[in-house]
Amino acid sequence: MGTTSKGTMSKSDIHKLILDNLATSVVMLNGTLTIEYMNPAAEMLLEASSRQLNKKPISAWFSADGAELETLHAALESGHPYTRREARLVTHNGHELTVDYSVNPVPGVGETLLLIEIEARDRLMRIEREEELLSRHATARTLVRGLAHEIKNPLGGIRGAAQLLQRELDNIELHEYTHVIIEEADRLRNLVDRLLGPRKLPKIEDVNIHAILERVCSLVTAETAGAIRLVRDYDPSIPELKADAEQLIQAVLNIMRNSMQAMQGAETVTPQIKIRTRALRQITLGAEKHRLVCCIDIVDNGPGIPDEILNKIFYPMVSGRAQGSGLGLSIAQSIINQHHGLIECRTEPGETCFQLFIPLELKYESVR
């Protein structure tokens, strides 16, 4: 790095140092829309160096939209800055990004340059989406628990009264009616208990996530008599995590059963579920950032989830099937939340993916 005669940094060196250490991605284009400069943040965002992108037309990494490129040329000619919100960019490796960017024309020596400041929105949008999902689920859980306790109290009274009435009835044939009252009261109590979901502190132990997944796969294979093809794509580098093995089995099984039943209901010709595991670093779940997270993808080739219920599938009693109870996904979300994780879903016809994020460094507390 160049210095002045006094050994201090020149202004140009200071300016470059500032740009190189900005968290915001900065790209400078010349009059032919070729890259003159990219700071390290931009290279990380676009997954390529300026030397690599210099060899490609701007349409290959910035925008393939002709109108967008015309706007860049217009900014060069007019000198007017502009901003785009939630635009789509494609990285050197083919990953699609959602970004906000601002274009500022800068008069240079002999030509006008374009200074583009790019801010990735994907992470922020994901954090906002996850916080909303967690908030909705917590609100629904609080409401259901309040209703459940209000229902259980009179149920106990109804059941007790039916038992006392049965003892006083001399006509044995009338006992059939009291049996119905008692059995229905028990059925409703069991339903309420399922609505409440897991209520105890997890039994924490070292768990191999792939052993959990293999256990669930064996259960699904037994239930379907091998009619559904299971494809594994495991990351062997994932360390053991501290979790409740039985609860994780229940959560994963509920999701895979949901996929299995959706494919059976739609009579999918070659039903398949793919189970993929990956270790992800520096992942924010809700408002908390985790150094290392285990990500489990459960992907089926079924009909997909209707748009009208997609945002409600983790609510209790919401189901896309007439015969469904609507409790499986709600209970799975509660279990993963209790492990400080989160379940997300994306879907389209022919592919539905449930993503389970479980932090590998956890602090547990009971869910009341």
VOGUMAR-256954 format. One record per residue (C-alpha): x, y, z. Coordinates in nm, 4 decimals. Layout:
# residues N
[pt [X, Y, Z]],
...
END
This chain:
# residues 368
[pt [0.0000, 0.0000, 0.0000]],
[pt [0.1357, 0.3379, -0.0973]],
[pt [0.2320, 0.5978, 0.1649]],
[pt [0.3232, 0.9655, 0.1664]],
[pt [0.6738, 1.0887, 0.2406]],
[pt [0.5868, 1.1090, 0.6095]],
[pt [0.4937, 0.7401, 0.6182]],
[pt [0.1211, 0.8047, 0.6494]],
[pt [-0.1443, 0.6688, 0.4127]],
[pt [-0.2498, 0.8767, 0.1153]],
[pt [-0.6113, 0.9860, 0.0737]],
[pt [-0.6650, 0.7374, -0.2097]],
[pt [-0.5306, 0.4560, 0.0090]],
[pt [-0.7616, 0.5603, 0.2930]],
[pt [-1.0600, 0.5684, 0.0573]],
[pt [-0.9784, 0.2214, -0.0750]],
[pt [-0.9301, 0.0892, 0.2805]],
[pt [-1.2727, 0.2227, 0.3763]],
[pt [-1.4386, 0.0658, 0.0721]],
[pt [-1.2602, -0.2656, 0.1272]],
[pt [-1.3913, -0.2856, 0.4847]],
[pt [-1.7506, -0.1838, 0.4212]],
[pt [-2.0188, -0.4436, 0.4973]],
[pt [-2.2203, -0.2992, 0.2072]],
[pt [-2.1341, -0.4410, -0.1342]],
[pt [-1.9914, -0.1774, -0.3697]],
[pt [-1.9329, -0.2172, -0.7445]],
[pt [-1.7952, 0.0475, -0.9796]],
[pt [-1.8824, 0.0216, -1.3509]],
[pt [-1.7286, 0.2158, -1.6376]],
[pt [-1.9066, 0.3546, -1.9432]],
[pt [-1.9226, 0.0131, -2.1090]],
[pt [-2.0781, -0.1354, -1.7929]],
[pt [-1.7592, -0.3295, -1.7212]],
[pt [-1.6401, -0.3678, -1.3638]],
[pt [-1.3680, -0.1214, -1.2605]],
[pt [-1.3753, -0.2114, -0.8905]],
[pt [-1.5503, -0.4473, -0.6465]],
[pt [-1.4981, -0.4457, -0.2732]],
[pt [-1.4617, -0.7780, -0.0833]],
[pt [-1.8235, -0.7604, 0.0395]],
[pt [-1.9442, -0.7546, -0.3232]],
[pt [-1.7162, -1.0445, -0.4150]],
[pt [-1.8603, -1.2490, -0.1266]],
[pt [-2.2186, -1.1567, -0.2199]],
[pt [-2.1774, -1.2399, -0.5887]],
[pt [-1.9522, -1.5402, -0.5148]],
[pt [-1.6886, -1.4258, -0.7643]],
[pt [-1.3951, -1.1883, -0.8016]],
[pt [-1.3977, -0.8811, -1.0250]],
[pt [-1.1540, -1.0624, -1.2572]],
[pt [-1.4057, -1.3464, -1.3031]],
[pt [-1.7010, -1.1151, -1.3623]],
[pt [-1.5051, -0.8908, -1.5974]],
[pt [-1.5107, -1.1763, -1.8459]],
[pt [-1.8899, -1.1944, -1.8397]],
[pt [-2.1504, -0.9522, -1.9741]],
[pt [-2.3313, -0.7575, -1.7067]],
[pt [-2.6520, -0.9416, -1.7968]],
[pt [-2.4924, -1.2636, -1.6657]],
[pt [-2.4560, -1.1393, -1.3066]],
[pt [-2.6484, -0.8165, -1.2609]],
[pt [-2.9716, -0.8450, -1.4574]],
[pt [-3.0953, -1.0211, -1.7662]],
[pt [-3.3822, -0.7721, -1.7874]],
[pt [-3.3313, -0.5489, -2.0889]],
[pt [-3.5276, -0.2672, -1.9263]],
[pt [-3.2970, -0.2790, -1.6244]],
[pt [-2.9882, -0.2467, -1.8452]],
[pt [-3.1482, 0.0420, -2.0342]],
[pt [-3.1999, 0.2176, -1.7013]],
[pt [-2.8277, 0.1801, -1.6259]],
[pt [-2.7377, 0.3323, -1.9634]],
[pt [-2.9874, 0.6137, -1.9020]],
[pt [-2.8246, 0.6861, -1.5654]],
[pt [-2.4867, 0.7122, -1.7409]],
[pt [-2.6248, 0.9653, -1.9887]],
[pt [-2.8428, 1.1704, -1.7548]],
[pt [-2.6335, 1.1530, -1.4391]],
[pt [-2.9448, 1.0872, -1.2312]],
[pt [-2.9215, 0.8344, -0.9451]],
[pt [-3.1933, 0.5788, -0.8754]],
[pt [-3.2792, 0.2942, -0.6354]],
[pt [-3.4392, -0.0466, -0.6827]],
[pt [-3.6045, -0.2467, -0.4043]],
[pt [-3.6175, -0.6261, -0.3835]],
[pt [-3.4531, -0.6808, -0.7214]],
[pt [-3.3236, -1.0218, -0.8293]],
[pt [-2.9545, -1.0907, -0.8904]],
[pt [-2.7836, -1.4150, -0.9871]],
[pt [-2.4434, -1.5025, -0.8377]],
[pt [-2.1495, -1.6517, -1.0248]],
[pt [-2.2541, -1.9946, -0.8912]],
[pt [-2.6143, -1.9560, -1.0079]],
[pt [-2.7735, -1.8665, -0.6727]],
[pt [-3.0580, -1.6174, -0.6966]],
[pt [-3.0524, -1.3256, -0.4517]],
[pt [-3.3039, -1.0645, -0.3474]],
[pt [-3.1320, -0.7273, -0.3061]],
[pt [-3.1873, -0.3554, -0.2725]],
[pt [-2.9425, -0.1468, -0.4734]],
[pt [-2.8696, 0.2165, -0.5464]],
[pt [-2.6991, 0.3475, -0.8617]],
[pt [-2.5099, 0.6754, -0.8401]],
[pt [-2.3390, 0.8245, -1.1487]],
[pt [-1.9919, 0.9588, -1.0585]],
[pt [-1.8102, 1.1961, -1.2962]],
[pt [-1.4698, 1.0468, -1.3778]],
[pt [-1.1739, 1.1349, -1.5960]],
[pt [-1.3121, 1.1366, -1.9499]],
[pt [-1.6267, 0.9315, -1.8654]],
[pt [-1.8995, 0.8890, -1.6098]],
[pt [-1.8734, 0.5892, -1.3774]],
[pt [-2.1602, 0.4119, -1.2052]],
[pt [-2.1283, 0.3405, -0.8333]],
[pt [-2.3652, 0.0589, -0.7346]],
[pt [-2.4326, -0.0100, -0.3653]],
[pt [-2.5965, -0.3487, -0.3105]],
[pt [-2.7612, -0.4679, 0.0098]],
[pt [-2.8740, -0.8298, 0.0349]],
[pt [-3.2329, -0.8662, 0.1511]],
[pt [-3.2617, -1.2451, 0.1695]],
[pt [-3.1266, -1.2769, 0.5223]],
[pt [-3.3344, -0.9857, 0.6547]],
[pt [-3.6484, -1.1137, 0.4807]],
[pt [-3.5868, -1.4598, 0.6222]],
[pt [-3.5402, -1.3226, 0.9749]],
[pt [-3.8632, -1.1238, 0.9442]],
[pt [-4.0460, -1.4300, 0.8095]],
[pt [-3.9155, -1.6524, 1.0873]],
[pt [-3.9986, -1.4016, 1.3599]],
[pt [-4.3518, -1.3763, 1.2225]],
[pt [-4.3824, -1.7565, 1.2056]],
[pt [-4.2596, -1.7986, 1.5637]],
[pt [-4.4890, -1.5210, 1.6846]],
[pt [-4.7933, -1.6710, 1.5101]],
[pt [-4.7158, -2.0157, 1.6451]],
[pt [-4.6673, -1.8855, 2.0010]],
[pt [-4.9950, -1.6922, 1.9811]],
[pt [-5.1835, -1.9948, 1.8503]],
[pt [-5.0285, -2.2183, 2.1172]],
[pt [-5.1291, -1.9773, 2.3946]],
[pt [-5.4855, -1.9579, 2.2605]],
[pt [-5.5169, -2.3353, 2.2248]],
[pt [-5.3827, -2.3988, 2.5727]],
[pt [-5.6282, -2.1531, 2.7227]],
[pt [-5.9186, -2.3180, 2.5407]],
[pt [-5.7889, -2.6655, 2.6238]],
[pt [-5.7859, -2.5985, 2.9972]],
[pt [-6.1346, -2.4481, 2.9793]],
[pt [-6.2564, -2.7636, 2.8021]],
[pt [-6.0842, -3.0118, 3.0347]],
[pt [-6.2446, -2.8766, 3.3507]],
[pt [-6.6098, -2.9417, 3.2520]],
[pt [-6.5078, -3.2693, 3.0837]],
[pt [-6.3883, -3.4009, 3.4179]],
[pt [-6.7216, -3.3062, 3.5734]],
[pt [-6.9209, -3.4698, 3.2929]],
[pt [-6.7201, -3.7913, 3.3191]],
[pt [-6.7537, -3.8053, 3.6990]],
[pt [-7.1277, -3.7414, 3.6827]],
[pt [-7.1681, -4.0174, 3.4230]],
[pt [-6.9825, -4.2634, 3.6484]],
[pt [-7.2019, -4.1733, 3.9479]],
[pt [-7.5159, -4.2042, 3.7350]],
[pt [-7.4053, -4.5461, 3.6115]],
[pt [-7.3759, -4.6710, 3.9697]],
[pt [-7.7298, -4.5549, 4.0509]],
[pt [-7.8934, -4.7119, 3.7457]],
[pt [-8.0488, -5.0489, 3.8184]],
[pt [-8.1302, -5.1124, 3.4532]],
[pt [-7.8098, -5.2570, 3.3020]],
[pt [-7.9271, -5.1701, 2.9515]],
[pt [-7.9085, -4.8022, 3.0389]],
[pt [-7.5390, -4.8410, 3.1181]],
[pt [-7.4736, -4.8305, 2.7444]],
[pt [-7.5567, -4.4602, 2.7426]],
[pt [-7.3323, -4.3792, 3.0358]],
[pt [-7.0516, -4.5755, 2.8659]],
[pt [-7.0936, -4.3539, 2.5591]],
[pt [-7.0684, -4.0394, 2.7744]],
[pt [-6.7537, -4.1658, 2.9513]],
[pt [-6.5845, -4.2824, 2.6289]],
[pt [-6.6567, -3.9567, 2.4466]],
[pt [-6.5329, -3.7555, 2.7441]],
[pt [-6.2101, -3.9606, 2.7380]],
[pt [-6.1770, -3.9110, 2.3624]],
[pt [-6.2137, -3.5354, 2.3948]],
[pt [-5.9650, -3.5289, 2.6821]],
[pt [-5.7097, -3.7167, 2.4698]],
[pt [-5.7689, -3.4751, 2.1824]],
[pt [-5.7118, -3.1801, 2.4151]],
[pt [-5.3910, -3.3396, 2.5449]],
[pt [-5.2679, -3.3748, 2.1870]],
[pt [-5.3561, -3.0113, 2.1202]],
[pt [-5.1432, -2.9084, 2.4159]],
[pt [-4.8437, -3.0856, 2.2615]],
[pt [-4.5213, -3.1560, 2.4511]],
[pt [-4.5386, -3.0007, 2.7959]],
[pt [-4.2392, -3.1505, 2.9739]],
[pt [-3.8716, -3.0596, 2.9745]],
[pt [-3.6879, -3.2533, 2.7024]],
[pt [-3.4792, -3.5502, 2.8154]],
[pt [-3.1452, -3.4230, 2.6908]],
[pt [-2.8793, -3.6613, 2.5659]],
[pt [-2.6214, -3.6835, 2.2901]],
[pt [-2.8088, -3.7730, 1.9725]],
[pt [-2.6887, -3.8785, 1.6297]],
[pt [-2.9322, -3.7105, 1.3938]],
[pt [-2.8785, -3.9746, 1.1255]],
[pt [-2.9704, -4.2510, 1.3701]],
[pt [-3.2934, -4.0574, 1.4367]],
[pt [-3.3655, -4.0284, 1.0649]],
[pt [-3.2923, -4.3967, 1.0010]],
[pt [-3.5343, -4.4924, 1.2798]],
[pt [-3.8066, -4.2805, 1.1176]],
[pt [-3.7276, -4.4244, 0.7736]],
[pt [-3.7724, -4.7768, 0.9076]],
[pt [-4.1112, -4.6808, 1.0553]],
[pt [-4.2277, -4.5215, 0.7291]],
[pt [-4.1097, -4.8224, 0.5293]],
[pt [-4.3031, -5.0535, 0.7607]],
[pt [-4.6197, -4.8385, 0.7432]],
[pt [-4.6153, -4.8173, 0.3631]],
[pt [-4.4805, -5.1680, 0.2960]],
[pt [-4.1953, -5.0069, 0.1007]],
[pt [-4.4295, -4.8306, -0.1441]],
[pt [-4.2499, -4.4972, -0.0992]],
[pt [-3.8898, -4.4644, -0.2175]],
[pt [-3.6660, -4.3061, 0.0449]],
[pt [-3.3530, -4.1264, -0.0787]],
[pt [-3.0800, -4.0348, 0.1698]],
[pt [-2.8334, -3.7491, 0.1256]],
[pt [-2.6527, -3.7240, 0.4584]],
[pt [-2.3685, -3.4973, 0.5641]],
[pt [-2.1428, -3.7187, 0.7798]],
[pt [-1.9621, -3.4155, 0.9239]],
[pt [-2.2606, -3.3154, 1.1395]],
[pt [-2.1638, -3.3694, 1.5048]],
[pt [-2.3914, -3.5173, 1.7668]],
[pt [-2.6398, -3.2743, 1.9130]],
[pt [-2.7937, -3.2567, 2.2559]],
[pt [-3.1643, -3.3243, 2.2198]],
[pt [-3.4572, -3.5414, 2.3219]],
[pt [-3.4338, -3.8390, 2.0857]],
[pt [-3.7956, -3.9512, 2.1269]],
[pt [-3.9316, -3.6037, 2.0634]],
[pt [-3.7174, -3.5603, 1.7518]],
[pt [-3.8363, -3.8974, 1.6213]],
[pt [-4.1960, -3.7820, 1.6746]],
[pt [-4.1375, -3.4477, 1.4978]],
[pt [-3.9654, -3.6001, 1.1929]],
[pt [-4.2174, -3.8849, 1.1761]],
[pt [-4.5086, -3.6381, 1.1798]],
[pt [-4.3601, -3.4501, 0.8830]],
[pt [-4.2807, -3.7638, 0.6851]],
[pt [-4.6296, -3.9010, 0.7550]],
[pt [-4.7728, -3.5742, 0.6271]],
[pt [-4.5737, -3.6182, 0.3046]],
[pt [-4.6644, -3.9852, 0.2817]],
[pt [-5.0375, -3.9213, 0.3254]],
[pt [-5.0344, -3.6314, 0.0774]],
[pt [-4.8753, -3.8513, -0.1903]],
[pt [-5.1109, -4.1403, -0.1168]],
[pt [-5.4120, -3.9080, -0.1344]],
[pt [-5.2975, -3.7687, -0.4694]],
[pt [-5.2059, -4.1157, -0.5946]],
[pt [-4.8554, -4.0014, -0.6901]],
[pt [-4.7226, -4.2448, -0.9500]],
[pt [-4.3684, -4.2861, -0.8149]],
[pt [-4.3836, -4.1483, -0.4591]],
[pt [-4.0472, -4.0437, -0.3202]],
[pt [-3.9188, -3.8697, -0.0087]],
[pt [-3.5652, -3.7312, -0.0028]],
[pt [-3.3979, -3.6729, 0.3336]],
[pt [-3.1005, -3.4362, 0.3196]],
[pt [-2.8848, -3.3127, 0.6093]],
[pt [-2.6402, -3.0242, 0.6124]],
[pt [-2.4442, -2.8278, 0.8724]],
[pt [-2.5014, -2.4529, 0.8343]],
[pt [-2.2949, -2.1793, 0.9969]],
[pt [-2.3953, -1.8405, 1.1342]],
[pt [-2.7706, -1.8917, 1.0952]],
[pt [-3.0254, -1.6589, 1.2532]],
[pt [-3.3452, -1.8236, 1.3760]],
[pt [-3.5992, -1.5685, 1.4855]],
[pt [-3.3995, -1.3039, 1.6713]],
[pt [-3.1146, -1.5326, 1.7815]],
[pt [-2.7996, -1.6052, 1.5827]],
[pt [-2.6461, -1.9524, 1.6099]],
[pt [-2.2886, -2.0458, 1.5278]],
[pt [-2.3757, -2.3917, 1.3947]],
[pt [-2.7132, -2.5358, 1.2948]],
[pt [-2.8220, -2.8780, 1.1753]],
[pt [-3.0533, -2.8444, 0.8738]],
[pt [-3.2762, -3.1369, 0.7735]],
[pt [-3.4620, -3.1173, 0.4416]],
[pt [-3.7570, -3.3526, 0.3898]],
[pt [-3.8599, -3.3270, 0.0255]],
[pt [-4.1477, -3.5144, -0.1385]],
[pt [-4.2716, -3.5219, -0.4975]],
[pt [-4.6376, -3.5005, -0.4026]],
[pt [-4.9057, -3.2549, -0.5173]],
[pt [-4.7870, -2.9627, -0.3057]],
[pt [-4.9747, -2.7617, -0.0436]],
[pt [-5.2597, -2.5316, -0.1506]],
[pt [-5.1721, -2.1620, -0.1294]],
[pt [-5.4754, -2.0875, 0.0858]],
[pt [-5.3473, -2.2988, 0.3766]],
[pt [-4.9694, -2.2722, 0.3280]],
[pt [-4.9304, -1.9967, 0.5887]],
[pt [-5.1539, -2.1855, 0.8347]],
[pt [-5.0208, -2.5413, 0.8161]],
[pt [-4.8476, -2.5183, 1.1556]],
[pt [-5.1684, -2.4085, 1.3290]],
[pt [-5.3576, -2.6755, 1.5230]],
[pt [-5.6573, -2.8294, 1.3451]],
[pt [-5.5476, -2.7043, 0.9991]],
[pt [-5.5229, -2.9821, 0.7423]],
[pt [-5.5354, -3.0139, 0.3660]],
[pt [-5.6998, -3.3574, 0.3940]],
[pt [-6.0628, -3.4168, 0.4879]],
[pt [-5.9647, -3.7001, 0.7215]],
[pt [-5.6611, -3.5210, 0.8671]],
[pt [-5.6501, -3.4161, 1.2321]],
[pt [-5.4381, -3.1060, 1.1657]],
[pt [-5.2198, -3.1780, 1.4699]],
[pt [-4.9110, -3.3481, 1.3233]],
[pt [-4.7334, -3.0390, 1.1875]],
[pt [-4.8362, -2.8257, 1.4849]],
[pt [-4.6869, -3.0789, 1.7278]],
[pt [-4.3710, -3.1089, 1.5141]],
[pt [-4.3248, -2.7308, 1.5188]],
[pt [-4.3752, -2.7234, 1.8962]],
[pt [-4.1116, -2.9920, 1.9462]],
[pt [-3.8548, -2.8183, 1.7253]],
[pt [-3.9352, -2.4826, 1.8909]],
[pt [-3.8700, -2.6485, 2.2251]],
[pt [-3.5248, -2.7338, 2.0896]],
[pt [-3.4851, -2.3612, 2.0008]],
[pt [-3.5230, -2.4476, 1.6329]],
[pt [-3.7735, -2.3852, 1.3579]],
[pt [-3.9526, -2.5626, 1.0743]],
[pt [-4.0080, -2.3839, 0.7428]],
[pt [-4.1910, -2.5011, 0.4337]],
[pt [-4.1760, -2.4169, 0.0647]],
[pt [-4.3933, -2.5867, -0.1912]],
[pt [-4.4939, -2.6054, -0.5541]],
[pt [-4.6777, -2.8737, -0.7531]],
[pt [-4.4534, -3.1784, -0.7643]],
[pt [-4.2236, -3.0763, -0.4779]],
[pt [-4.2731, -2.9840, -0.1141]],
[pt [-3.9768, -2.9241, 0.1155]],
[pt [-3.9923, -2.9040, 0.4941]],
[pt [-3.6726, -2.7622, 0.6450]],
[pt [-3.5926, -2.8335, 1.0089]],
[pt [-3.3309, -2.6084, 1.1696]],
[pt [-3.1914, -2.7332, 1.5011]],
[pt [-2.9096, -2.5410, 1.6754]],
[pt [-2.6183, -2.7607, 1.7783]],
[pt [-2.5535, -2.5554, 2.0921]],
[pt [-2.8692, -2.5370, 2.2990]],
[pt [-3.0082, -2.4165, 2.6287]],
[pt [-3.3338, -2.5819, 2.7229]],
[pt [-3.6320, -2.4637, 2.9160]],
[pt [-3.9713, -2.6124, 2.9710]],
[pt [-4.2575, -2.5048, 2.7457]],
[pt [-4.5546, -2.4055, 2.9554]],
END
